Amino acid sequence: MVVCGDDGLARRLAGELQDVYRERVTLVMPVARAPQPVVGRRTAARTGLSALLPAGRQPRVADERSLRVVEAAEPEEEILVAAGVPGAAALALVYEDDETNLRAALVARRLNPRLRLVIRLYNRRLGQHLEELLDQAAVVAEPGVDLRELDASTTVLSDADTAAPALAASAVAGTSKIVQADGLLLRAVERTPPGRGLVAEPGLCTLALLSATTGDPAGTEGSERSGDRGPQLLPDDRSVAAATGRGIVALEAVSRVGPTAPLRRGAAAALPVASLFSRRLRWSLAGIAGVVAALAVASWLTTGDHPLHAAYITLLDIFAINDPAVTEPPERKLLQILAGFVGLLLLPVLVAAALEGLGAFRTASALRRVPRGLSGHVVLLGLGRIGTRVLTRLREMEVPVVCVESDPDARGVPLARRLRVPVVLGDVTQEGVLEAARVHRADVLLALTSSDTTNLESTLYARAVRSDLRVVMRLYEDDFATAVYRTLRTAHPDALTRSRSVTHLSAPAFASAMMGRRILGAVPVERRVLLFAALEVAGHPQLEGRTVAESFRPGAWRVIALDTSAPEERRPDLSAAPEGEPAPAAGLVWELHPGYVLQARDRVVLAATRRGLAELLGRHAAAPSP
């Protein structure tokens, strides 16, 4: 695997490929701009790299263990050749400049048509065209060979697209240990047994038995006891039943307990009466309507006319377009005077309704107001690239959201207007802005602005308003995010706080794409890792012709879902959410009958260990880490 980049994402991605997938990695980094090493001490100790060689015109190479570092300013052709791109399995281009990634991708495809390309681009429309172009170039370079057989897939990703699912899951479920499959978010949640001698309740399936239970079910990694053999991955039913008193890691779909705000077609065209007219004006109109009805009933009883005719006469009197009741009985005269008085009261109310409705309609057509009785919602700070994607994911999961944005021309404001999501325009650091978003009645605060100080300040202020509020912060640097998380956890031990860096959340998605479209993601279980993959049953004797129960090998792999869509209608990448479709999609069946026989035309989603997946794919399993 070759990784080319110029920021923290490249370093994190190289560590992810090496630590999780046990791949040999070549990291191409630009010339160091400062005297300190590009890779920090902690990362160097983990990856086996002690330091980088000095910069120079020619690429300098540092090679130790399974990480090889090529120091170069630009990913030119000779640099890519020196990094081993002609013989590599995959290449990730994660420079911050789109043009640099684009040029390098074209050169790399020419050097190796069988290469899996993962490209970081901010321009999503350009990325779609680039995927088609590079895939077509691979087919032309290898005539007569199917692109699936080459596995020369081109995947274009961005930080916002890859970090949004984890941030949305952190807000809804309190964890980032998630896997996305066919638009459905799955999480690996740690469950402790309810008491001594009892077994923890499983979800969709049991992924692992923990070596030790933990008091934080929202995502801590646990700890291994001395003398314990560690977690048991993919145990069978007998092992789960016998493991009383041990926690488990269960796979379950991300769901939300609480109020929902369903998406409805045409909701944007609905008339927001409550937003157009204030409560006082609505009560005034209701009172006048009641008085008019009372006058109509009185006219009907006193004159003996038909009820409709009596109501018609009453309306004529109210609007002063009826003849004076000079020759009528006294009751009729009194009703006409009362109707004229009601008409005088109605005139200013109608004028106020017209003026208020006109002004409120302009505001409601642009941005929706925060409902007065809203509670249990998510307060989302920032509608930039990442905030926009997170808003989309939350609305697909029917989670009520209130957005706060200082820039009325931000990227996500039109999306919020189209989805009828309430938006508060203002600086979150100013007093009263978070109160307008009803943060004191919210369940979660998502601080996703581009400023670390703004996210931290808004989090501290929200903590002062409500100490038990769940908070998820977006921070740029990994070390800073860790320090903030530990400090807030110490200061507020009863509240759930998550500080996430974009590079930390994006690296797993880039690594999964480099492993091929069959890899959906990875979930850490204490010191070990479980991989999730989508495989065609054909060509795998361990799966083809066997039942679901027979295909299960404890400690190696387990079939957890079946793709019921026709082979010609299947999407090649299950880890990507379907475009334009609400999640979850209905292509996967998760509750499989143990007696179902797997056919050659089937595609399954399975959880596997590194060694188990390597055996299924016919690859050499890497040695386990000490």
Summary of the structure (lengths in Angstrom):
residues: 626
radius of gyration: 31.3
end to end distance: 22.2
largest distance: 111.2
contacts: 2021
relative contact order: 0.11
helix: 40%
strand: 19%
